[in-house]
Amino acid sequence: MNGAQALLRALLAGGVDVCFANPGTSEMHFVAALDDVPRMRGVLALFEGVATGAADGYARMAGRPAATLLHLGPGLGNGLANLHNARRAGTPLVNVVGDHATDHVKYDAPLQSDIAAVAGSVSGWLRHSTSARDVAADAAAAVAAARAGTIATLVLPADVSWDEIDGDEVEGVEHSDPPVVEVRQTRPADPSAVEAAAAALTSGEPCVLLVGGDATRAAGLAAANRIAAATGAKLLAETFPARLERGAGVAPVDRLGYLAAAAVHQLGAARHVVLVGARSPVTFFAYPGKPGDLVPDGAAVHEVVAKEDARDGVATAALEELAELLAPGTTATPAALARPALPSGPLTAETAAAVIGALLPEGAIVVDESVTSGLGLPGATAGAPQHDVLTLTGGAIGYGLPAATGAAVACPDRPVWCLQADGSAMYTISALWTHAREGLDITTVIYNNSAYAILRMELQQVGAASARERARALFDLGGPQLDFVAIAKGMGVPAVRADTAEGFAEALRRAAAEPGPHLVEAMVPPLVP
């Protein structure tokens, strides 16, 4: 047995059985080991950002880590944006990065780089494996660290992969308890924090209950709904939850607005902001002459469960404890089944949202990176059959298509709808090839408005709206016009274009009726001209 085989066996022993990979020369023994350890599923991505985003989407839906396999420092760098999103989501992920053989480092070969420096910006745990004899234990420690809600990066030199070891040297690793690793452990809510929150919520003053982490699943939302009904508090979810359960049968919740003006309106004149698994609200960017802190002036902030602790049911448990204190014997009021009528006429962001709300299948996983074109989606799908929504937690675009890949691998029995803006789609468009190669049940909607409309909006927000033609050209995607139907077909994904609500509905129905991936290019005007 060599080190790579031992590593794969240790990953499997820890419950990691999928690896999203974009390998190079330094990782060849890992790749070869896949034939010797067939229980590990290797999924090829044509770009490292697809591999890392897929691992994120997989873990959010599976509730356990996937692995990545990346090539040296530059490969890790290519995957960094979606690792950033995964870190902000608290996603468990084992990030395996190949390195030069130990005795080759001294030559400063062209791909030599400071892997630890790059990995350190997104990793909660980092180790450089130094011996084939130790690699199984290192892998087991990485899995344990990932399961504690972090990105665990294991750097794997080529010689550690190819060196031979006695199989008995790693046998014990596969059957022992997970190793103790130095990562932040989850802490339940402090009783005094629960009491302070209860006092604030029953003070008679305006309160906002802001939830995140595992509290955006059905059980947490049910408890939060009971609290809000009993106290009159306004219930909100964080702007970009890692995974939000919603639809008919689930207690409804509005998300805090992305735009500062919308968020300020939602928070209103609150005198107390109670945080359960969410961070204190701030603007996403600094704007001239405007505050970055969204907490209303004079309001008290009560943190019951920190964002970093809001996993493994900790935030939900705190909400259930509060609900029993403040609303004993009550039950939540779930959303009723209610779909919009199918619209007709030209396709717009508004009519497209109505079509999706009318046709979204039960149990769907919605991966949302629709940005401005998707502003109407929450309202249109609030009463759709129960579904999950995965959102862009870290704001690094190019997330949607990869995350849909991972979600479909994790949940092959559930339809995945990827709602994707055109500009951000181009960052990781090669994910479509993996959709086709793996035969994944993903329906991708590309909103083609030929613009970075969100940046047009931000141009106004920062007070630079007077920018002239040369500046505005940097937000224009219309010259030449992107043809997503041609791109998708070139990667093996059936695709059609729709410019009417009727045509859009027909395309979605056809995609739902046929196995495998599909793409619908939705031609919509930009919301920001």
Rosetta blueprint (number, residue, H / E / L):
1 M L
2 N E
3 G H
4 A H
5 Q H
6 A H
7 L H
8 L H
9 R H
10 A H
11 L H
12 L H
13 A H
14 G L
15 G L
16 V L
17 D L
18 V E
19 C E
20 F E
21 A E
22 N L
23 P L
24 G L
25 T H
26 S H
27 E H
28 M H
29 H H
30 F H
31 V H
32 A H
33 A H
34 L H
35 D H
36 D H
37 V L
38 P L
39 R L
40 M L
41 R E
42 G E
43 V E
44 L E
45 A L
46 L L
47 F L
48 E H
49 G H
50 V H
51 A H
52 T H
53 G H
54 A H
55 A H
56 D H
57 G H
58 Y H
59 A H
60 R H
61 M H
62 A H
63 G L
64 R L
65 P L
66 A E
67 A E
68 T E
69 L E
70 L E
71 H E
72 L H
73 G H
74 P H
75 G H
76 L H
77 G H
78 N H
79 G L
80 L H
81 A H
82 N H
83 L H
84 H H
85 N H
86 A H
87 R H
88 R H
89 A H
90 G L
91 T L
92 P L
93 L E
94 V E
95 N E
96 V E
97 V E
98 G E
99 D E
100 H L
101 A L
102 T H
103 D H
104 H H
105 V H
106 K H
107 Y H
108 D L
109 A L
110 P L
111 L L
112 Q L
113 S L
114 D L
115 I H
116 A H
117 A H
118 V H
119 A H
120 G H
121 S L
122 V L
123 S L
124 G L
125 W E
126 L E
127 R E
128 H E
129 S L
130 T L
131 S L
132 A L
133 R L
134 D L
135 V H
136 A H
137 A H
138 D H
139 A H
140 A H
141 A H
142 A H
143 V H
144 A H
145 A H
146 A H
147 R H
148 A L
149 G L
150 T L
151 I E
152 A E
153 T E
154 L E
155 V E
156 L E
157 P E
158 A H
159 D H
160 V H
161 S H
162 W H
163 D L
164 E E
165 I L
166 D L
167 G L
168 D H
169 E H
170 V H
171 E H
172 G H
173 V H
174 E H
175 H L
176 S L
177 D L
178 P L
179 P L
180 V L
181 V L
182 E L
183 V L
184 R L
185 Q L
186 T L
187 R L
188 P L
189 A L
190 D L
191 P H
192 S H
193 A H
194 V H
195 E H
196 A H
197 A H
198 A H
199 A H
200 A H
201 L H
202 T L
203 S L
204 G L
205 E L
206 P L
207 C E
208 V E
209 L E
210 L E
211 V E
212 G L
213 G H
214 D H
215 A H
216 T H
217 R L
218 A H
219 A H
220 G H
221 L H
222 A H
223 A H
224 A H
225 N H
226 R H
227 I H
228 A H
229 A H
230 A H
231 T H
232 G L
233 A L
234 K E
235 L E
236 L E
237 A E
238 E L
239 T L
240 F L
241 P L
242 A L
243 R L
244 L E
245 E E
246 R E
247 G L
248 A L
249 G L
250 V L
251 A L
252 P L
253 V L
254 D E
255 R E
256 L L
257 G L
258 Y L
259 L L
260 A H
261 A H
262 A H
263 A H
264 V H
265 H H
266 Q H
267 L H
268 G L
269 A L
270 A L
271 R L
272 H E
273 V E
274 V E
275 L E
276 V E
277 G L
278 A L
279 R L
280 S L
281 P L
282 V E
283 T L
284 F L
285 F L
286 A L
287 Y L
288 P L
289 G L
290 K L
291 P L
292 G L
293 D E
294 L L
295 V L
296 P L
297 D L
298 G L
299 A L
300 A E
301 V E
302 H E
303 E E
304 V E
305 V E
306 A L
307 K H
308 E H
309 D H
310 A L
311 R L
312 D L
313 G L
314 V H
315 A H
316 T H
317 A H
318 A H
319 L H
320 E H
321 E H
322 L H
323 A H
324 E H
325 L H
326 L H
327 A L
328 P L
329 G L
330 T L
331 T L
332 A L
333 T L
334 P L
335 A L
336 A L
337 L L
338 A L
339 R L
340 P L
341 A L
342 L L
343 P L
344 S L
345 G L
346 P E
347 L L
348 T L
349 A H
350 E H
351 T H
352 A H
353 A H
354 A H
355 V H
356 I H
357 G H
358 A H
359 L H
360 L L
361 P L
362 E L
363 G L
364 A L
365 I E
366 V E
367 V E
368 D E
369 E E
370 S L
371 V H
372 T H
373 S H
374 G H
375 L L
376 G L
377 L H
378 P H
379 G H
380 A H
381 T H
382 A L
383 G L
384 A L
385 P L
386 Q L
387 H E
388 D E
389 V E
390 L E
391 T L
392 L L
393 T L
394 G L
395 G L
396 A L
397 I L
398 G L
399 Y L
400 G H
401 L H
402 P H
403 A H
404 A H
405 T H
406 G H
407 A H
408 A H
409 V H
410 A H
411 C L
412 P L
413 D L
414 R L
415 P L
416 V E
417 W E
418 C E
419 L E
420 Q E
421 A E
422 D H
423 G H
424 S H
425 A H
426 M L
427 Y L
428 T L
429 I L
430 S L
431 A H
432 L H
433 W H
434 T H
435 H H
436 A H
437 R H
438 E H
439 G L
440 L L
441 D L
442 I E
443 T E
444 T E
445 V E
446 I E
447 Y E
448 N E
449 N L
450 S L
451 A E
452 Y L
453 A H
454 I H
455 L H
456 R H
457 M H
458 E H
459 L H
460 Q H
461 Q H
462 V L
463 G L
464 A L
465 A L
466 S L
467 A L
468 R L
469 E H
470 R H
471 A H
472 R H
473 A H
474 L H
475 F H
476 D E
477 L L
478 G L
479 G L
480 P L
481 Q L
482 L L
483 D L
484 F H
485 V H
486 A H
487 I H
488 A H
489 K H
490 G H
491 M L
492 G L
493 V L
494 P L
495 A E
496 V E
497 R E
498 A E
499 D L
500 T E
501 A H
502 E H
503 G H
504 F H
505 A H
506 E H
507 A H
508 L H
509 R H
510 R H
511 A H
512 A H
513 A H
514 E L
515 P L
516 G L
517 P L
518 H E
519 L E
520 V E
521 E E
522 A E
523 M E
524 V L
525 P L
526 P L
527 L L
528 V L
529 P L
